[in-house]
Amino acid sequence: MDPRYCAQDVVRCALCRDAVAPMYCNVCHTHLCGHCVEKHFSDKSKFHNVVPLEQLLSTDFENKMDVLRRDLNELEKTIFPKYQESAVIIKTQKTNQRKHSQKLTAELYKEGEALHKEINTIIQKKLSEIEEMDKQHTAAIEKQEDVNLIYKAHNEIKQVIGDIKILLNTSDVGLVSKYRSRIAEFRKLPPKLKISLPNILHQKIDREELLKQFGSLSPLSIETEEQGYTVPSPKVKFNPPDRPLLDVPRLITELDTGYDVLYNISCLSDEEIWTRGNNNIMKLYNLNGEVLTSIQTISGLWPDDTAVTRSGDLVYSDSWDSSVYLVSGTQIRTLITQWGWRPRGLCSTSCEDLLVIMESDDGEESKVVRYSGSTEKQTIQWDDQDKPLYSSGYGYKYLSENRNLDICVVDGNAREVVVVSAAGKLRFRYTGPPSTPRESFNPYGITTDSQANILTSDTDSQRIHIIDQDGHFLLFIHNRGLQDPHCLCVDSRDNLFVADFAG
């Protein structure tokens, strides 16, 4: 029977392959029978150390037992206590972190209260000054010669005017002859008081000076301590594996959504995709073109944008009622409402936050706001020179988070892609390849892939630009049945979905 397909009951000799092997060469690691030991020693090219197999197994067993005892001793006395200590340290660090954060927050509020107190004190002082000036003003008015005399003269003049009118209409010579003119008396008018009223001379509020009043936060330092030396934690930098882009993209499938105009698409999975067009219905399709479900907006009007959360829920923005809604199953609830601002583009982040492009009602300001649930965590609006990062005006703006945590925004009015870090610092503005005139670049949709590349559709040239995470142009996608590419999304396999404007 072939030994490969049967159970081995005893150890066989490695040379004759027949006899039982009670001996073993420690140097050659070879099992030997008694007859083949001499033959094995005949090989003079190396030293041999042949021992009984029982001795080998016994020695090996004792060695293994020694290893087990050493491992157990080290695990129980050294390694396991260290891990226990690390677990306690982590728990303590979390507690201390929360306490310290609460302390910083309390200090900040205390500083704010102190500034508010100073501001209120200044306001009270200014109000007292106004009250004092008001008293002086009133006193000056009352002091004009004698107010009572002025009022008396005013009444007498009024009486004289009436008397003269009566005399002019009478033919009684006696009454007329008794008239005595007082015009010379009344010609001496009282002095007129000239008063220059005070005004408040407004000063422009200096935000930088206010920030100085609050002091500054020392930078957060995080180091990983290991083997007696420290390794500073690196800045966020995503270095993707080398995965070449296809020279010629391959068309996988096409879906007819039934919309007259298709505005937006969001991947729920590799097999399902949310769509929204020129009505108040958002539809979920599979890749066979079948509608799996549909949702109607609360307002009954078109949504501005859609996104899919990490948990698979749909969110949509509705600028008509200044709200963002969360759709979970068939339930719709209001997630965010910010009066005075209109939510536009949406993006769900890797840390389960929601990024929302907000546009002021008057169209003068635009900003990106980060939310955790319904709580505002961060606002991104100004660069280091205190200039707006994003254009004003009622133009479309869409956004996507890159794998390196950068926030990439398509700014339609500015005809550019604006990329900032997770902290809100401007990294670069992309306006097309160097050889492309800026006015011929009109980006609309935006998404990112697993390589941290940024993809944006250009509605002027009917093609898609691919740039790397630092803003360097890589290549175009075009002439693959694209008629009017607008919104984009990428699934987990880096398949690109393109919303053709024609639906």
RAKAWO-V453264 format. One record per backbone hydrogen bond with DSSP energy under -0.5 kcal/mol. CO is the residue of the C=O (numbers start at 1). NH is the residue of the N-H. E is the energy in kcal/mol with one decimal. If there is no record, write none. Layout:
BEGIN
<<CO | NH | E> <CO | NH | E>>
END
This chain:
BEGIN
<<2 | 5 | -1.9> <3 | 6 | -0.9> <7 | 9 | -0.7> <11 | 21 | -2.7> <13 | 17 | -1.0> <19 | 13 | -2.5> <20 | 22 | -0.8> <22 | 53 | -3.8> <23 | 32 | -2.4> <24 | 26 | -0.7> <24 | 51 | -2.7> <25 | 29 | -1.6> <25 | 30 | -1.0> <30 | 25 | -2.7> <31 | 14 | -2.9> <32 | 23 | -2.3> <33 | 37 | -0.7> <34 | 37 | -0.6> <35 | 39 | -0.5> <36 | 40 | -2.2> <37 | 41 | -2.2> <38 | 42 | -1.1> <40 | 43 | -1.2> <42 | 44 | -1.2> <43 | 46 | -0.7> <49 | 26 | -3.0> <51 | 24 | -2.4> <52 | 56 | -2.0> <53 | 57 | -3.0> <54 | 58 | -2.7> <55 | 59 | -2.9> <56 | 60 | -3.3> <57 | 61 | -2.6> <58 | 62 | -2.4> <59 | 63 | -2.7> <60 | 64 | -2.6> <61 | 65 | -2.4> <62 | 66 | -2.5> <63 | 67 | -2.4> <64 | 68 | -2.8> <65 | 69 | -2.6> <66 | 70 | -2.7> <67 | 71 | -3.0> <68 | 72 | -2.8> <69 | 73 | -2.4> <70 | 74 | -2.7> <71 | 75 | -3.0> <72 | 76 | -2.9> <73 | 77 | -2.5> <74 | 78 | -2.0> <74 | 79 | -2.4> <75 | 80 | -2.9> <78 | 82 | -1.6> <79 | 83 | -2.3> <80 | 84 | -2.6> <81 | 85 | -2.7> <82 | 86 | -2.7> <83 | 87 | -2.6> <84 | 88 | -2.2> <85 | 89 | -2.7> <86 | 90 | -2.7> <87 | 91 | -2.1> <88 | 92 | -2.8> <89 | 93 | -3.2> <90 | 94 | -2.4> <91 | 95 | -2.1> <92 | 96 | -3.2> <93 | 97 | -3.0> <94 | 98 | -2.3> <95 | 99 | -2.5> <96 | 100 | -3.1> <97 | 101 | -2.6> <98 | 102 | -2.5> <99 | 103 | -2.4> <100 | 104 | -2.9> <101 | 105 | -2.5> <102 | 106 | -2.6> <103 | 107 | -2.7> <104 | 108 | -2.5> <105 | 109 | -2.6> <106 | 110 | -2.6> <107 | 111 | -2.5> <108 | 112 | -2.5> <109 | 113 | -2.7> <110 | 114 | -2.2> <111 | 115 | -2.3> <112 | 116 | -2.7> <113 | 117 | -2.6> <114 | 118 | -2.3> <115 | 119 | -2.8> <116 | 120 | -2.9> <117 | 121 | -2.4> <118 | 122 | -2.6> <119 | 123 | -2.7> <120 | 124 | -2.6> <121 | 125 | -2.2> <122 | 126 | -2.6> <123 | 127 | -2.6> <124 | 128 | -2.3> <125 | 129 | -2.1> <126 | 130 | -2.4> <127 | 131 | -2.5> <128 | 132 | -2.6> <129 | 133 | -2.5> <130 | 134 | -2.2> <131 | 135 | -2.0> <132 | 136 | -2.3> <133 | 137 | -2.6> <134 | 138 | -2.5> <135 | 139 | -2.8> <136 | 140 | -2.4> <137 | 141 | -2.2> <138 | 142 | -2.5> <139 | 143 | -1.6> <141 | 144 | -1.1> <142 | 147 | -0.7> <143 | 145 | -0.9> <144 | 146 | -0.6> <146 | 150 | -2.1> <147 | 151 | -2.6> <148 | 152 | -2.6> <149 | 153 | -3.1> <150 | 154 | -2.5> <151 | 155 | -2.0> <152 | 156 | -2.4> <153 | 157 | -2.9> <154 | 158 | -1.8> <155 | 159 | -2.0> <156 | 160 | -2.9> <157 | 161 | -2.6> <158 | 162 | -1.5> <159 | 163 | -2.4> <160 | 164 | -2.8> <161 | 165 | -1.9> <162 | 166 | -1.7> <163 | 167 | -2.4> <164 | 168 | -2.4> <165 | 169 | -0.6> <166 | 169 | -0.9> <167 | 170 | -1.5> <171 | 173 | -0.9> <172 | 176 | -1.9> <173 | 177 | -2.4> <174 | 178 | -1.2> <176 | 179 | -1.3> <182 | 186 | -1.9> <183 | 187 | -1.5> <184 | 188 | -0.5> <185 | 188 | -0.6> <187 | 189 | -1.5> <191 | 193 | -0.5> <193 | 195 | -0.6> <195 | 197 | -0.7> <199 | 201 | -0.6> <200 | 202 | -1.0> <205 | 207 | -0.9> <206 | 210 | -1.9> <207 | 211 | -2.5> <208 | 212 | -1.9> <209 | 213 | -1.4> <210 | 214 | -1.1> <211 | 215 | -0.5> <212 | 215 | -1.1> <220 | 222 | -0.5> <222 | 233 | -2.1> <223 | 225 | -0.7> <224 | 226 | -0.5> <224 | 231 | -2.2> <226 | 229 | -2.3> <229 | 226 | -2.8> <230 | 232 | -0.5> <231 | 224 | -2.2> <235 | 237 | -0.5> <237 | 239 | -0.7> <238 | 240 | -0.7> <241 | 243 | -0.8> <247 | 249 | -0.5> <255 | 257 | -0.7> <261 | 263 | -0.7> <261 | 278 | -1.0> <264 | 276 | -1.9> <266 | 274 | -3.3> <271 | 287 | -1.0> <272 | 268 | -1.7> <272 | 269 | -1.9> <273 | 285 | -2.8> <274 | 266 | -2.2> <275 | 283 | -1.7> <276 | 263 | -1.6> <276 | 264 | -2.0> <277 | 279 | -0.9> <280 | 297 | -2.1> <281 | 277 | -0.7> <282 | 295 | -2.8> <283 | 275 | -2.4> <283 | 285 | -0.5> <284 | 292 | -3.5> <284 | 293 | -1.0> <285 | 273 | -2.5> <286 | 289 | -2.0> <290 | 286 | -1.7> <290 | 292 | -0.6> <293 | 284 | -3.0> <295 | 282 | -3.1> <305 | 317 | -2.0> <307 | 315 | -2.8> <309 | 312 | -1.7> <313 | 309 | -2.8> <314 | 327 | -3.9> <315 | 307 | -2.1> <316 | 325 | -2.8> <317 | 304 | -3.1> <317 | 305 | -0.7> <318 | 321 | -0.9> <318 | 323 | -1.9> <322 | 338 | -1.8> <323 | 318 | -2.7> <324 | 335 | -2.9> <324 | 336 | -1.8> <325 | 316 | -2.0> <326 | 328 | -0.6> <326 | 333 | -2.2> <327 | 314 | -1.9> <327 | 329 | -0.5> <328 | 330 | -0.5> <328 | 331 | -2.1> <331 | 328 | -2.6> <333 | 326 | -2.8> <336 | 324 | -2.6> <338 | 341 | -1.7> <340 | 361 | -2.2> <341 | 343 | -0.5> <342 | 359 | -2.1> <345 | 357 | -2.5> <347 | 355 | -3.2> <349 | 352 | -1.5> <353 | 349 | -2.4> <354 | 371 | -2.8> <355 | 347 | -1.5> <356 | 358 | -0.6> <356 | 369 | -2.9> <357 | 344 | -3.2> <358 | 367 | -2.3> <359 | 342 | -3.4> <360 | 363 | -2.0> <363 | 393 | -4.3> <365 | 360 | -2.4> <367 | 358 | -3.2> <368 | 380 | -3.1> <369 | 356 | -2.5> <369 | 371 | -0.5> <370 | 377 | -3.5> <370 | 378 | -1.3> <371 | 354 | -2.6> <371 | 373 | -0.6> <372 | 374 | -0.5> <372 | 375 | -2.0> <375 | 372 | -2.8> <378 | 370 | -2.8> <379 | 381 | -0.5> <380 | 368 | -2.6> <381 | 389 | -2.6> <381 | 390 | -0.5> <383 | 386 | -1.9> <387 | 383 | -2.8> <393 | 395 | -2.0> <396 | 412 | -2.2> <398 | 410 | -3.2> <400 | 408 | -2.8> <402 | 405 | -1.9> <406 | 402 | -2.8> <406 | 408 | -0.6> <407 | 409 | -0.5> <407 | 420 | -2.2> <408 | 400 | -2.1> <409 | 411 | -0.6> <409 | 418 | -3.0> <410 | 398 | -1.1> <410 | 412 | -0.7> <411 | 415 | -1.0> <411 | 416 | -1.6> <416 | 411 | -2.9> <416 | 418 | -0.5> <417 | 419 | -0.5> <417 | 430 | -2.9> <418 | 409 | -2.8> <418 | 420 | -0.5> <419 | 427 | -2.9> <419 | 428 | -1.6> <420 | 407 | -2.9> <421 | 424 | -1.9> <425 | 421 | -2.7> <428 | 419 | -2.6> <429 | 431 | -0.5> <430 | 417 | -2.6> <432 | 431 | -0.6> <433 | 436 | -2.5> <437 | 440 | -1.6> <438 | 441 | -1.8> <440 | 442 | -0.6> <442 | 459 | -2.2> <445 | 457 | -1.4> <447 | 455 | -2.9> <449 | 452 | -1.7> <453 | 449 | -1.6> <454 | 467 | -2.7> <455 | 447 | -2.1> <456 | 465 | -2.9> <457 | 444 | -1.9> <457 | 459 | -0.6> <458 | 462 | -1.2> <458 | 463 | -1.3> <463 | 458 | -3.1> <464 | 477 | -2.1> <465 | 456 | -2.1> <466 | 474 | -3.0> <466 | 475 | -1.3> <467 | 454 | -3.3> <468 | 471 | -2.0> <472 | 468 | -2.4> <475 | 466 | -2.2> <477 | 464 | -2.6> <481 | 483 | -0.5> <484 | 501 | -2.7> <486 | 445 | -0.7> <487 | 499 | -3.2> <489 | 497 | -3.3> <491 | 494 | -1.8> <495 | 491 | -2.1> <497 | 489 | -1.8> <498 | 500 | -0.8> <499 | 486 | -2.5> <500 | 503 | -2.6> <501 | 262 | -1.1> <503 | 257 | -1.6> <503 | 258 | -0.5>>
END
